[in-house]
Amino acid sequence: MIKLTFCLVRLPHLTRAEFQHYWCHTHGPLVRSVAHELQIRRYVQLHSVPEELNLPVRASRTRASRRPMVSRPADGRSHIAAE
């Protein structure tokens, strides 16, 4: 079995809500439509929380590592398992 994990960052012109709507209602069904042909056994979408809920977590990680986090947080992750 092959397992893949993707960290997703939305295009700059999309809001978080637009990105999540597209991912859930367009991309998800697209994956489902080709799952058999690509031998995808499992597809999981992990959507991010709003930034204001994420800020305390990022701050605690910065304090723990003593280095500022400069990368933009991912808007979501997907996990794919295929044969």
PASE-160131 format. One record per residue (C-alpha): residue in one letter; x, y, z. Coordinates in steps of 0.05 Angstrom, whole numbers, plus 5000, padded with zeros to 4 digits. Each point is the difference from the previous one (the first is absolute). Layout:
<titis>
AXYZ
...
</titis>
This chain:
<titis>
M500050005000
I502350704983
K498250575047
L500650734980
T499050635041
F499250684968
C500350675037
L495650484962
V500550764996
R494450364965
L501050474942
P500950735023
H493450234969
L495849495037
T497250105069
R500549435049
A492649874993
E500449994923
F506049535002
Q496549525048
H493650014960
Y503749834935
W504149465033
C494149675033
H494750084945
T504149974936
H506649665013
G497449475048
P494849744951
L505350024945
V504549545040
R494149555015
S498549954925
V507049744983
A501449615064
H498849324969
E504450134939
L505650275044
Q499149465053
I498850515054
R497649645062
R499550605046
Y499750754990
V499750465061
Q499450765001
L502450365063
H497450724999
S503550545039
V496950405056
P499250764994
E506650385010
E497750335064
L499349315032
N506849794973
L503950605026
P501049765072
V502649334974
R504950344953
A502350465057
S501349425046
R504149654947
T504150634988
R501550055075
A501849275004
S504850024941
R502450725015
R499650134926
P494350384966
M495749594952
V500650354933
S496449514955
R492750104984
P495749465034
A496749494955
D492750104984
G499049255003
R503149324991
S497749404960
H501949275011
I499549504944
A501049255006
A500549604936
E501949294980
</titis>
